[in-house]
């Protein structure tokens, strides 16, 4: 299993407060973030048990979902639902994205 599996789980935990604030203002965006962030973790888990093209496909899906998660949080900030993303959360997401770029492309 890639070490970023645990890093992404930490990132999900770090998003909880912001997700509650986003849900109060935009439930659809909150659901979208949850789906995207969940997809990263689930595809990392599935990819770790796959080989060849299937592994690469799962990691590519995780990469897209990680980028979507970051974008959703940026949209929430732009709408004023939450403040700027914490530096630590941003670093976690960047680490996940950077690793997936190397293994999925």
PyMOL commands that set and color helices and strands:
alter all, ss='L'
color gray80, all
select helices_A, chain A and resi 4-14+16-25+27-48+52-78+87-104
alter helices_A, ss='H'
color red, helices_A
deselect
rebuild
show_as cartoon
